[in-house]
Amino acid sequence: MSSHPTATHEQWLAARIELLQAEKELTRRSDEIDRRRQALPWVRIEKEYHFQTEDSAASLADLFGGRSQLLVYHFMFGPDFSAGCPSCSAIADGFDGSVVHLMNHDVAFYAVSRAPIEKLTAYKRRMGWSFPWASSADSDFNYDFNASFSEEQMSGAVHYNFADRDMSWVATALDGAPAQLGASAGVDVETFLREAPGMSAFAIQDGAIHHTYSTYARGLDGLWGMYQWLDRAPLGRNETGAWWRHHDRYHPATG
């Protein structure tokens, strides 16, 4: 651990109280952003989307399971992947504990990926998860919500996180993390980058389904449980590159 300033308890307490005021302001600002998020206008979905769940074929309406709201996590698991993206997997490690509460608060939840349901089910079993997961292999769903891209799109600019982006630089950026993560998912970096993380929210009103919200990239930070803990650890995120792994791929000595 690197050298860090030390202080008496009284000095620490004074600094902590000063920080508390900034934390309270951040909380108030976050509450205001939540209100603005919920005030966004809704867009009616006219297109039919088809999914395959572990139980049967399903429409987007079916994923609601009788509830009025639906949250979807766009999980990076393409048809050629042999395992899920390690980053999405780390986020998904926190889903199971929340889903039961969401479902009892009129909110349905599904992870959605383009891989066939057989692959998703096998990987879900490997990871010990129980949350609902659906395949959009026979649907434009991931493409329409900017979480998957065709080979043709990848040769130019793709629309991701509400902007047109040239993805060619990403393959060698971020300390080589995309190639490393792709290898963990069993694919080359170009194939890996055809999938992207995100989440989308939907509502049913008067029998019609509406898209209410989507977020991508760093917008998902709040859903990544381990980072909420690390941000409160003495050294924070303290990272270079992609240090995380599938939870069953860490060395036994470290968990």
C-alpha positions as CSV (number, residue, x, y, z in Angstrom):
1,M,0.0,0.0,0.0
2,S,1.4,3.4,-1.0
3,S,2.2,6.1,1.6
4,H,-0.8,8.1,2.7
5,P,-1.3,11.0,5.0
6,T,-2.2,10.1,8.6
7,A,-4.0,12.2,11.3
8,T,-5.5,12.2,14.7
9,H,-9.0,11.0,15.1
10,E,-10.2,14.6,15.6
11,Q,-8.5,15.7,12.4
12,W,-10.0,12.7,10.5
13,L,-13.4,13.5,11.9
14,A,-13.2,17.2,10.7
15,A,-12.2,16.1,7.2
16,R,-14.9,13.4,7.2
17,I,-17.6,15.8,8.1
18,E,-16.5,18.1,5.3
19,L,-16.7,15.3,2.9
20,L,-20.1,14.3,4.2
21,Q,-21.5,17.6,3.0
22,A,-20.2,16.9,-0.5
23,E,-21.7,13.3,-0.3
24,K,-25.1,14.8,0.7
25,E,-25.0,17.2,-2.2
26,L,-24.2,14.3,-4.6
27,T,-27.2,12.3,-3.1
28,R,-29.5,15.3,-3.7
29,R,-28.1,15.7,-7.2
30,S,-28.6,12.0,-7.8
31,D,-32.2,12.3,-6.6
32,E,-32.9,15.1,-9.0
33,I,-31.4,13.1,-11.9
34,D,-33.7,10.2,-10.9
35,R,-36.7,12.5,-11.2
36,R,-35.6,13.7,-14.6
37,R,-35.0,10.1,-15.7
38,Q,-38.6,9.2,-14.7
39,A,-39.9,12.3,-16.4
40,L,-38.5,11.3,-19.8
41,P,-41.3,10.9,-22.5
42,W,-42.1,7.4,-23.5
43,V,-41.8,6.0,-27.1
44,R,-44.4,3.4,-28.2
45,I,-42.8,0.3,-29.7
46,E,-44.6,-0.8,-32.9
47,K,-42.2,-3.5,-33.9
48,E,-42.6,-7.2,-32.9
49,Y,-39.7,-8.8,-31.1
50,H,-39.2,-12.5,-30.6
51,F,-37.2,-14.2,-27.8
52,Q,-36.5,-17.7,-26.6
53,T,-36.6,-18.2,-22.9
54,E,-35.6,-21.3,-21.0
55,D,-39.3,-22.3,-21.0
56,S,-40.7,-21.2,-24.4
57,A,-40.8,-18.7,-27.2
58,A,-41.8,-15.3,-26.0
59,S,-42.7,-11.8,-27.2
60,L,-41.5,-8.6,-25.5
61,A,-44.9,-8.4,-23.8
62,D,-44.4,-11.9,-22.4
63,L,-41.2,-10.8,-20.7
64,F,-43.2,-8.5,-18.5
65,G,-44.8,-11.6,-16.8
66,G,-47.9,-9.7,-16.0
67,R,-46.1,-6.7,-14.5
68,S,-46.3,-3.1,-15.7
69,Q,-42.5,-2.5,-15.9
70,L,-39.6,-4.4,-17.4
71,L,-35.9,-3.9,-17.0
72,V,-33.5,-5.5,-19.5
73,Y,-29.8,-5.9,-19.2
74,H,-28.1,-6.2,-22.6
75,F,-25.6,-8.9,-21.7
76,M,-22.6,-9.2,-24.1
77,F,-22.9,-12.9,-25.2
78,G,-22.8,-13.2,-29.0
79,P,-23.6,-16.4,-31.0
80,D,-19.9,-17.3,-31.3
81,F,-19.0,-16.7,-27.7
82,S,-18.1,-19.7,-25.5
83,A,-18.7,-17.7,-22.3
84,G,-20.2,-14.4,-21.3
85,C,-18.2,-11.2,-21.3
86,P,-16.3,-11.1,-18.0
87,S,-17.4,-7.5,-17.3
88,C,-21.1,-8.3,-17.9
89,S,-20.6,-11.4,-15.8
90,A,-19.2,-9.4,-12.9
91,I,-22.2,-7.1,-13.1
92,A,-24.6,-10.1,-13.3
93,D,-23.1,-11.6,-10.2
94,G,-25.2,-9.0,-8.3
95,F,-28.5,-9.6,-10.1
96,D,-30.0,-12.6,-8.2
97,G,-30.3,-10.8,-4.9
98,S,-32.2,-7.9,-6.5
99,V,-34.5,-9.7,-8.9
100,V,-36.8,-11.2,-6.3
101,H,-37.4,-7.8,-4.8
102,L,-38.0,-6.2,-8.2
103,M,-40.5,-8.9,-9.2
104,N,-42.5,-8.2,-6.0
105,H,-42.5,-4.5,-6.8
106,D,-44.3,-4.7,-10.2
107,V,-40.9,-4.8,-12.1
108,A,-39.9,-7.7,-14.3
109,F,-36.2,-8.3,-15.1
110,Y,-34.5,-10.1,-17.9
111,A,-30.9,-10.4,-19.2
112,V,-31.0,-10.5,-23.1
113,S,-28.2,-11.8,-25.4
114,R,-27.9,-12.9,-29.0
115,A,-26.4,-16.3,-28.2
116,P,-28.8,-19.2,-28.5
117,I,-30.7,-20.1,-25.4
118,E,-28.8,-23.4,-25.0
119,K,-25.5,-21.5,-24.5
120,L,-27.0,-19.0,-22.2
121,T,-28.6,-21.7,-20.0
122,A,-25.4,-23.7,-19.8
123,Y,-23.3,-20.7,-18.9
124,K,-26.0,-19.6,-16.3
125,R,-25.7,-23.1,-14.8
126,R,-21.9,-22.8,-14.7
127,M,-22.0,-19.4,-12.9
128,G,-24.7,-20.5,-10.5
129,W,-27.2,-17.8,-11.4
130,S,-31.0,-18.0,-11.3
131,F,-32.1,-14.7,-12.9
132,P,-34.2,-14.9,-16.1
133,W,-32.3,-14.8,-19.4
134,A,-33.6,-14.7,-22.9
135,S,-32.1,-15.1,-26.3
136,S,-32.8,-12.6,-29.0
137,A,-31.0,-14.7,-31.7
138,D,-34.0,-14.5,-34.0
139,S,-34.8,-10.8,-33.4
140,D,-33.5,-7.3,-34.2
141,F,-33.9,-6.4,-30.5
142,N,-30.2,-6.0,-29.6
143,Y,-29.5,-4.1,-32.9
144,D,-32.4,-1.8,-32.5
145,F,-31.4,-0.9,-28.9
146,N,-27.8,-0.3,-29.9
147,A,-26.3,-3.2,-28.0
148,S,-25.1,-5.3,-31.0
149,F,-23.6,-4.3,-34.4
150,S,-23.3,-6.0,-37.7
151,E,-19.9,-6.7,-39.4
152,E,-20.8,-3.9,-41.9
153,Q,-21.5,-1.4,-39.1
154,M,-18.2,-2.2,-37.5
155,S,-16.3,-1.2,-40.6
156,G,-17.5,2.4,-40.1
157,A,-19.1,4.4,-37.3
158,V,-21.6,2.7,-35.0
159,H,-24.3,4.4,-32.9
160,Y,-23.5,3.7,-29.2
161,N,-24.2,5.6,-26.1
162,F,-26.2,8.2,-28.1
163,A,-23.4,9.1,-30.5
164,D,-21.7,7.8,-33.6
165,R,-18.4,6.2,-32.7
166,D,-15.5,4.7,-34.7
167,M,-14.9,1.4,-32.9
168,S,-11.6,0.6,-34.7
169,W,-9.5,2.2,-32.0
170,V,-11.2,0.3,-29.2
171,A,-9.5,-3.0,-30.2
172,T,-6.1,-1.7,-29.1
173,A,-7.2,0.8,-26.5
174,L,-7.7,0.5,-22.7
175,D,-4.4,-1.4,-22.1
176,G,-5.5,-4.2,-24.4
177,A,-8.6,-4.9,-22.2
178,P,-10.9,-5.7,-25.1
179,A,-8.6,-8.4,-26.5
180,Q,-8.2,-9.9,-23.0
181,L,-11.9,-9.9,-22.3
182,G,-12.7,-11.3,-25.7
183,A,-10.3,-14.1,-25.2
184,S,-12.0,-14.9,-21.9
185,A,-15.3,-15.1,-23.8
186,G,-13.7,-17.4,-26.4
187,V,-13.6,-15.0,-29.4
188,D,-11.3,-12.5,-31.1
189,V,-11.5,-8.9,-30.3
190,E,-13.4,-7.9,-33.5
191,T,-16.1,-10.5,-32.7
192,F,-16.2,-9.4,-29.1
193,L,-16.7,-5.7,-29.9
194,R,-19.8,-6.5,-32.0
195,E,-21.6,-6.8,-28.7
196,A,-21.9,-3.9,-26.2
197,P,-23.2,-3.6,-22.6
198,G,-26.3,-1.6,-21.8
199,M,-29.7,-1.6,-20.1
200,S,-33.2,-0.6,-21.2
201,A,-36.5,0.0,-19.5
202,F,-40.0,-0.6,-20.7
203,A,-43.5,0.0,-19.5
204,I,-47.0,-1.2,-20.6
205,Q,-49.7,1.4,-20.6
206,D,-53.2,0.7,-22.0
207,G,-51.9,-2.5,-23.6
208,A,-49.1,-0.8,-25.5
209,I,-45.4,-1.3,-24.8
210,H,-43.2,1.8,-24.5
211,H,-39.4,2.3,-24.3
212,T,-38.7,4.6,-21.4
213,Y,-35.0,4.6,-20.8
214,S,-31.6,3.2,-21.9
215,T,-28.1,3.7,-20.7
216,Y,-24.7,2.3,-21.7
217,A,-21.0,2.3,-20.9
218,R,-20.2,4.2,-17.7
219,G,-24.0,4.7,-17.2
220,L,-23.9,1.1,-15.9
221,D,-21.5,1.8,-13.1
222,G,-24.2,2.0,-10.6
223,L,-25.3,-1.5,-11.4
224,W,-21.8,-2.9,-10.9
225,G,-21.9,-3.9,-7.3
226,M,-18.2,-4.5,-6.8
227,Y,-17.4,-1.0,-7.9
228,Q,-19.7,0.5,-5.3
229,W,-17.7,-1.3,-2.7
230,L,-14.3,-0.5,-4.3
231,D,-15.2,3.2,-4.4
232,R,-15.4,3.1,-0.6
233,A,-12.2,1.0,-0.1
234,P,-9.0,2.8,1.0
235,L,-7.4,2.6,-2.5
236,G,-10.6,3.0,-4.5
237,R,-10.6,1.2,-7.9
238,N,-6.8,1.1,-8.0
239,E,-6.8,-0.6,-11.4
240,T,-4.9,-0.7,-14.7
241,G,-6.7,-2.6,-17.4
242,A,-9.2,-5.4,-16.9
243,W,-8.2,-7.1,-13.7
244,W,-11.5,-8.9,-13.0
245,R,-12.3,-12.4,-14.1
246,H,-15.3,-14.8,-14.3
247,H,-15.9,-15.5,-10.7
248,D,-14.9,-19.2,-11.1
249,R,-11.6,-18.3,-12.8
250,Y,-9.8,-16.5,-9.9
251,H,-6.9,-18.3,-8.3
252,P,-8.1,-20.3,-5.3
253,A,-5.7,-18.5,-3.0
254,T,-7.5,-15.2,-3.7
255,G,-11.1,-16.4,-4.0
